[in-house]
Amino acid sequence: MSIPRVGDLFSVPSKEKIESSKVNTFRLFVNHRYGLSLRNVWDVHAFSVDRPQEFWQGLWDFLGFIGERIPGKPLFDSSKPIYETRDTIHARLNWTENMLLAHSNARSHSRLAVISATEPVDGKPCFSVKWTWKQLHQDVLKASESLLKLGVKEGDRVAAYSPNNGEAVIMLLACAAIGAIWSSCPTDFGTKATLERLQQIEPVILLSADRYRYGGKVVPIYPKLEEIVKSLASSRLRHIVVVGQLDPTREPSEPLRVPGNVKYHTWCGFLDTAKTLPKEISFNRGSAMRPLWILYSSGTTGKPKAIVHTAGGMLLGIGASHSLHSNMGCETTYFQFTTLGWMMWNYQVSTLSLGCTIITFDGSPLKPLSVLWDLIDEHSATYLGISPRYLQVLLSSNYCPREKHSLKTLDTLGTAGAPVKPELYVFMDNEIKKDVFINNSSGGTDICSIFVGASISLPTYCGEIQMPAFGCRIEAWDDSGNRVPDGQEGNMVCVQPIPNEPLCFWNDPGDKRYRATYFEEYVENSIWYQGDWICIGKETKGINMLGRSDGVLNPAGVRFGSAELYAIVEQMKDEVDDCLAVGQKVGFDERVILFVKTPNNQPLQQSTVKCIQDAIRSGLSNRHVPAVILQAPNLPYTANMKRCEVAVKKVVNGTPVDKVNRSAMANPEALDWFIDRPELRLDEAGVRDIVKAKL
């Protein structure tokens, strides 16, 4: 079978799937509520952007959210400028109350709420801890009362430096129940990266663990944790809670040494802090604009920005994404491979508001390759969230989940973090499960949700994300602030307010950094600049994600996204393991440099270089062909396995490496190879030759 191209029709949903979808049920609901005649998903989207106040109020009622609205005001005020985010959602609510009670699974003794699994060892199944909805409610009651007993107040920060486990979910729910603010970092972060983030927000209590298992190895956390606690103790940290991650009793293997002004608690000891418990959780209902959690930018372009999200914004924005785009509900068991350093962790926990069961997993997804698929079968997961890069590893390893696993309950594959290549659509359909719903989306930490997403009610086209997110009016603009016609490339912008815009950046007087990040690119137009380079399909209206705008390549004035090159080069999977493209400045112009990593670092053959050049020339144009193709021993990635294009571009263009923030990289040492490469040096004659060749 030939590999499809971007934009090729891949699948068409059946009438039964369309009619039984959550978005169709919502369509009928708003038609009845507002006397409308919406016919399909595109009509629902038009309603969401043309009449946003009614859309968001309708969604609140449709999902049965709990809270009180402010009399005389719309639930979501869309009339304000997009950069005014301080008073847009008019309601009083508690986020945790909605997670635990706003669905039919609330307090269930039989339905599971959380399944927490760790990496298998010695060929045995994954060890897991489970909570029913009743047990989860009870542990959140204990944890929230314990936080209050320890003096944690509304607005205080509660942080985690933790593996991905159920205890972190409980601590988040307890924190939000009392009106405190949550933040987290994964244990694969180093001390520097963690402190760059947590020192900004000054937590009063920290959740962690004693050790974890990854790739078959037990990794101690205490050496880094002791340094982190010592540094945070000089500010406001007063309590550290430690989970025994690999022990069924959850007791740590040994106590943690802490400074004199910090108290150490085991997880079980922490839950018993409040000796007497009320019958019900004391849900602290506050403004919908109250901070819920703080996430962080990658830090690859400077100090990580501490992004503050609101309780109401997360409830509405993520609720729309999970229900209307991902087709989730009380029957869903959602397994997202993530860490506490990615917005997808918060995004997954938020599905509790729909009554979903969530599976948290801590460990390597590759040792063994069967581990995620074993968990799907063991726990009857219906939804698996993964990255396209993980799918590429399966494809390159010739691993066929369909042949080795039942997967009878799996109905959706969610992908995020990077564009999905056309060949992976074929792989998912043929080698994982026939007719599985491919839920490809793109958003960001900035909104902790999606700007563009999937719909089970629409045809799927290879390489395209099916539609803009509900409530988001998405357009492509050129650098002069003009909307470009569909079919042409441009910067992705959102041109009207949405409820899940961040409230602010932490410690950002006058919102200067916040406004500079999202609103100064088109300062006269008052729109949100996301920094993605896209093309909206002429016929399909789907979105092709072409790369980051700050990583857009621009040789001789021809602008294109790096993803266009990757889509072609990555088809040569026998010769190319991965690649990364950046622009190198040449006077007032630039040339494209393509770095190639080969399987097992075998020497890059000149014949392979020629094949790459010919394929790009044939598939794109002569202007797209890189000026230089170099073999690199490794490529730098973020913890979420995104290519660090911006960091490499900075180093290639002469930025001192100590000025490039490497703390968020999974393999920061890989960047060193790119420093002052002799193959990329240009003398004056070389610059003249390049300029002359383009005239």
N, C-alpha and C positions, 0 to 999 in steps of 0.2 A: 504494500500500500504506500502510495506517495505521501510525503509530508505535506500537510495543508499549509496554506499561507495565511498571514494575518488578514482578517476580514472574510475568510471563507465560512460559509454556513456550516455549523457543526451539528446542531440538533434543534428540534422544534418540540415544544412541550405538548403533551396530549391535552385534550379537552378536559379530561378528568383531573389532571394535575392543576390546571388553571382554576377550575371551579372549586376544588377543595383547598386551595391555597389560603393562607392567612390574609394576604393582600386582597383577595377577592371578597373574603368575609368583611374586611374593613370597607371595601368599596360599597357593598350593600348597606353597611352600617351608616356611612356618611350620606349615601343617597337618601336613606330614610330620614336621617337626622336633619339634613339641610334641604330636602326637597330637590336633590340633584339628579342628573341622569348620566353619571359617569359610566363609561362603557368598558374601560380596560385600564391596564396599569399606567399607560401614558396619560390617560385622563386623570387618574389619581395623582400622578406627579404634578400635572398642571394645576390641579386644585391645591396641592401642597405649597406651591410657590406663588400662585395668584391670590390665594386666600389663606395665608399662613396662620392667622389667628384662629380661624375656624378649624384648620387642619390639626394644629397642636392641641386645641381643646378637645376635638373629636378623638384624637389618639389617646389622651389622658382617660377619657371615659371608656373607650373601647378596651383598653388594657386594665381598667379597674384600679388605677392608682389611688393611693390613700393620701389624704391631706385636705387642707382647707384653702379655697381660693379667696383672693382679696375682693370684696364686693366692689362693683363698679369699675373693675379693671380687667382687661383681657388676661388670660393665663399667660400668653406670650405676646409682648408688645413688639411688633415688627416694624413700627413706624419710626423708631429711633435710628440714627446713623449706625452703621455696622460696627464702628469702633467704640460706641458707648455701650459697655457691657455690664454696668454696675446695677441696673435695675430694669431687667427685661422680663423676668419670670415672676408673676405675682401669685404666690401661693406660700403656704406654710406646710412643711412636710418633714418627714424623717426618712432618709434613704433606706436605712436598715429595716424599718417597719415595712416598707414596700417589698424589700427582698424576701422577707419572711412570711408576710401575710397577704399580699395582693394577688393571690392565685388559689386554685382549688387544692393544691398539695400542702397548704399550710398546716403545720402540726401533725402531719401524717405519721402514723406509727410504722407504716410499711414501705412507703415510697422513699427511696434514697435521695438525699439532697447533695451530699458530697462523698466522693470516693477518692481517697488520697493514696497513690501508688508510688513505690520506689523501684529503682532499677533492679531487675532480677539478678540472682547470683547462683553460680554452680548449677545452671540449667533449671532451677526451680522457678515457678511462676512469680510474678511481681508480688511483693508483700504489700498489702493495702489495709487502710483503716477506713471505716465507713461510718457515716452519720445519716440516720433518717432525718426527716424534717423535724420531728419531735425532739430528737437528740441534738440537732443543730440549734434549735430554739433554746434548749436548756443550757447548752454550753455558751451561747451568746449571752444569755442571762447571767451566768456565772462570771464570764469575762468582763462584761460591762460593769457589773457591780464591783468587781475587783479593781477595775480601773478607777472608779469613783473612790473606792476605799484608799487607793494609793495617791489620791489627790489630783488625778487628771481631770481637767476642766474643759468646758466648751472652748474651742479655739486652740487648745494645746495640740502639739504634734506628737503622733504615735508613729514610730517607724519600724521597718523590718529590714534586717540583713539576713535573708533566710532562703533556704531551699523552697521549692514549690510544694507546699503541703497544706493539709486541711487546717492546721493551726493558724496559718497566715490568713486564711479565709475567715476564720472565727474572730481573729484579732481585728481585722478590717471591719467586720460587721459590728463588733462591740464598740470599736472606736467611733464609728459613724452613729451608733445608737445614742451616744451621749453628746454628740456634737463636736467631738475632737476631729483633727485632720490627719489623714493617713498619708504615708509615703513609704516607698520601698526600694531596695536595691538587691540584686541577686548575689549569691555567694561566689559566683565566678568573677565578680568585680574585685579588683585589687583594693588595697587600703586607700590609695590616692583617689581613685575614681569614686569610691564610696564617700569619703570625707568631702570631696568637692561638692557633692550633692547634699549630704545630711548636715554638714556644718552650716549651710545656708539657712536651714529651717529650724535648727536647734530643738530636736525632739526631747521629750521628758522621759520617754520609755522606749526601749528597743527590744524587738523580738528577734531571736536568732536560733541557732542550733549548734550542736557540738561537732557534727561532721556530716558528710554526705557521700554517696557513691556515684561515680561517673566513669563510664568506660571500663567498668570492672575494678576500678581502684577506689579505695576509701580515702577521702580527702578531708583532713582535719580543718576545722574552721577557726579554732581557738587562736592560733598564731596571729591571724589577721584581726580577729574579733577583739582580742585584748588591746591591740593598738587603737582600734576604732573607738572602743569604749573609753579608753584613757583620754583620747582627744575630745570626744563629745562630753565627757564629764567635766571638762573645764568650762563648759557652757551650762546647759540646763538638764543634761541627762542625769536621772536619779535612780532608774530601775532598768535591769536587764533580765529578760525572760528567755530561758534556753530550753529548746525541745530536743529530746533524744531521738534524732531523725531515724536512726537505724534500729531502734529498740522498740519492740511491740508495746512495752509499757510507757513509752515516750519519756523515760527517765534518761538524762544525759549520762554519758560514760564516766564523767568526772566533773567536779565543780569548776567554774570559771573564776580565775583570779580577777578581782575588780578593785578599783580605787576605793578609798574609805568612804567617799560620799555617794557611792552607788551601791544599791542593794541587789543581790543576785537572787533570782527565783527560778526554780524548775517550772515547767509548764503545769504540772499537776499542782504544785504548791501555789502557783499564781491563781489557778481557778478556785482554790480553797481560801483565798485571801479574805473574801467577804463571807464571814461565818454564817450569817443569816441572810436569806434571800427573800425578796418579795415574790408574789405569785406571778407577776408579769414584768417584762422588760420595761424599764423607764425610758421609753422613746422620747428623746428631746426633740420636739418639733420646732424647727426654726425656719427662717426665710429660705425659700428655694434658691436664693443667691448665696447662701452660706457655703464656704469652702468645704468640699468633701475630701479631695485628695490632691496631692502635688506630684506631678510627673516631671520628667526632665528631658530636655533636648539631648541629642547625642553627644554634644561637646566637641565634635570634630572641627568646628570653626571657632572655638573659643570656650570660655567657661560655660558649663551646662546651665541652661536657663531653667529655673524652677517654675513650672507652669501650673497655675492654680485652677482647678476645675470645680464647678458648683454642683451641689446635690441635685437641684432641679434640672440643670443642663444635662447631667449624665443620665438621669432617669428618663427624660424625654428623648434625647438624641440617640442613646444606645438602645432604648426601647423600640424606637422606630426601626433601627437597623436590624435588630434581632428578629422582630416579629414580621415586619413587612418585606424586608429583603431576604433574611435567612430562613424565614418560614418556621420559626421555632415556637414551641409552646410547652404545655405541661408534660407532653409525651416525649420530649426531646432529652436525650442523654448526650451532653456536649463534651467532647474531649479535645482540648486545644493544647498543642505542644508549645510551651512558652516558659519563660522564667519571670521572676518578679521585677525584672528590669525592662520589660516590654509592656506597652499599653494593652497588649492582647490578654495579659493576666487580669487586669481590671475589667476589660471588656468581657472576658469569660465569666467572671464572678457576677457581673451585672445580669446575666441570664437568669439568676435566681428569682428576679422579679416576675418572670414568666412561669415559674414553677419548674424550670429545667433541672435535671440532675447534672452536676459538673464532675468531671474527672480531672484531678490534678496529678501530674506525673513529674517526678524529679529523677533525672538520669539522662543517659545518652540515648538518642533515638536510633543509633546505628549499631549498638553492641548488645544483643544481636539485632540484625535488620528486622527481625520479626516482632520486636517488642511492642511497638505501637499497635500492630495488627492483632497480636495476642490479647492486648487489653481490650480492643474493640469487641472481640468475640467473648472474652470473659465477662465483660460488664454490659454487653448488648448496647454499645454506643451507636447512636444514630448519626452523629455529626463528628467528623474529624477535621480539625483545623491544623494546617501545616504550611510550610513555606515552599515555593516553587523549587528552591535549591534542594530541599529534601527529596522532592519528586525526581529531580535530575540525578541525584545519587542512586535512587532505586533503579532508574532507567539505565544508568551507566553500569550498575552492578548486575543487570539482568535479573533483578528480583521481581517476581510476579506475585503480588499478594493474593490475587484471585486463585492461584493454583495451590496455595499453602494455607489458606484461611477460609472460614465460612463467609464472614462479612454479611450475613443475612439481614442484620438489622441496619447496616450502614446505608443511609440514603443521601448524604450530603458530604462533599469534600470542599472545605473552605480553604482558600489560599490567600495569603496576604504577605506583604513585605517586598514584593518584586513582581514585575510583569510575568505572565505565564506564556511560555512559548507555545506555538501551535502544536509541536510534536508531543507536548505533555498532555494536551487534550486527548489525543489518540491513546496515549499511554494510560491515562486515567480510565478511559472508557473500555479499552481492551484488556488491560492487565490488572485493574483494580476491581471495577464493577460496572457492568453495562448499565447505561441510562442513569448513572449517578448524577445528582444535581451538582454541577461545578459552580461553586459560589465564590467567584473571584471579585475582590474589592480592593479599594485603596483609600486611605484616609491619613491618619497620622496621630502622633502623640499630642499635637497641637489641639485637636478636638476630641481625642480619645474615642473616635468613631470613624465613620466613613464619609467621604465626599462623593464617591462614585461606588456603585455596588451592583449586585446581581438581582435577578428576579426569576423565580421558578416559572413565571407566567410569560416569559419572553423567549424568543429564539436565542441561541448561543452562537456567537461568531468567534472563530479562533483568534486569540490574542487581544480581544476586545472585552472591556468591562461593559456590561449590558446597558447601564443607565446611570444618570446622576442620582445621588441619594435623595430620598424624599425630604422636602423642605429646602434643598440646596439648588439654587439657580446657578448652574455651572456654565462657564463660557471659556473660550480660548481667546487671548488677547495678544497683540503684538507689543513691542517695546514702547510704542508711542501711545498706548492706551486705547487702541482701536480693536473692536471685536473682529476676529478673522472669520471668514466663511467656513462652514463645515467642510472638512476635507483638507484644510490647511493646518499647519502646526502653529502652536502658540503657547503662552503661559496660561496655566489653569488658574482661574479666579472664581470666587464665589461673590456674587454681586448683591446679595441681600442678607440680612441678619439670620442667624440660626441660634437656637437656644443653647447649644453646646459649645459655643465659642468660649475660650478660657476667660475667667474673670479678670486675671492679671498675671504678671510675673511676681514672684515673691521678692520682697525688698527691691522694688523698682519705683522709686519716687516719681510721681507724675506720669507713670506708665510710659516712660520714654523708650525703654528697650522693647516693650510690648508693641507699641505703635510702630517703631522702626522695623520690627520683624515682619509684621503682616500688612501694614497699611502705607508705608512710605514709597513702595515701588510705583504705585499709582496714586500719589498723594492728593491729586485734584479730583479723583473719581470716587473716593470713599468706598473702596471695595477690598475684599480679602485676597491677598496674593499668597498662594500656597507654595509656589516654587517648583511645581511640577510642569514638565514640558509634555503637551498632549496633542492629540488630533481627534476631533469628534467626527465620527463617520457620517458621510453625506447621506447615505441611504439608511443605515442602521441606527444612527444616533448614539451608537456605542462609543466608548472612550478607549483610545489606544494610548497607554502610558509609555512615553518615549524616554523617560529619564528625568533627572533633576534639572531645573532651569539653570542652576549655578554650575551644572556639569555639562550643559549643552555645548556641543562642538560647533565651531564657527570658522572653518577654513575658507579663506577668500570670500567671506560674507555668506557662505552657504550654511545655514543653521540646521542641525539635526541632532537627535538624541542618541546617546550612546547605546540605548537598547536596540536601535536599528542595526548596529554593528553586531551586538551580542547575538541577536536572533539568527544571524547568518553564520557567524563563526562557531557558535555552539552546536551547530549541526554536524560539525567535524569531530564528533565525540571520541573517535579513536585516536585522533592526533592532538586534540585540545581538551584539557581538563577544565580550564576556565580562562577568562580574559578580562581586561580592564582597559578602557579607553579614556584618555584625557587630552586636553588641548595644551600645547606648549606655545608660549608667546614668541613671535618672531617679528620684532619691530612693532608695528601697529596691527599686525595680522597674527594668525596662529596656524600651527600645523597639528595634525592628529597623530598621537602616539598610541599604538596598541601594544599592551603588554600581554603576553601569552604564557600561561602555565601549562606544561605538558604532563601527561600521565606519568607518575613516578619520576618526574623531572628528567625524562629522556631528552637528549639534545633536539632542539627545534631544527628540523630539516628545511633546507632552502625550498624543496619541493612543496612543503606544507605552507611556507610563506607565500609562494606563488599561488597555491590553491586558495588561500585566504584572499589574496588580492583579486584574483579572477572572480571568486564568488561574490565579493562585495561589488566589484565593477559590474558584474552581470545582474545581481539582485537589486542594486541601488543605482549607483552611477560612478563615473570616474572620480568625481569630486569627493565621494565618500571614502575612497581608498586611503588608508593611513599612510602618512609620509614615512613612518618608521614602524617596524614590527619587531619587538624585542622579546626574548624569552626572559621571564622572571621566575626565580625559584619559588616564590610564594606571593600571594596577593593579600593585602590587609582587608579584614572584614570587621564589621561591628559585631556585637554579641548576638545580634539577630541575623547574622550572616548576610548583611548587605555590603556590597563593595564600597570601600572608602575612597570614592572617586575624588572628592574635594580635597582630602588630605594628600593624596598622591599628586594631584594637580598643583597644590601649593608647593610641595617639595620639588617637583620637576621644574617649576618656575622660579626656584631660588629662595623660597621661604626657609629660613633656618629651621631645622627639624625640631629644635627645642621650643619654637614658637607655634608648633602644631600640636593641638591637644590629642594625645593618644590614649587617654585614660579609659575611654569607652570602647577601645578596640579589643577584639577577642585575641588578636595576635599582634600587638604593637611592634614587636621586633621586626616584623615583615617590612615595615616602612623604611628601615635603615638602608635596604638595598637600593632604593630609588634616589638616594642622595648623590647629587653631582655625577650622574652617569656619564662616562666619557663618550658613549655612543650618541648622547643628546647634546653635546656641546656644539655651539655655533660660532664660527668666526665671521668677520664681516663679509668675506667672500661667500660663505654659506648662506647668509641672509640674503645677499644680492641674487644668488642663484634661485632661491625659493621665490623671491618676489618676481624675478624675471620669468620663471616658469608659469606664473599665474597671469601674466600680462597678455 
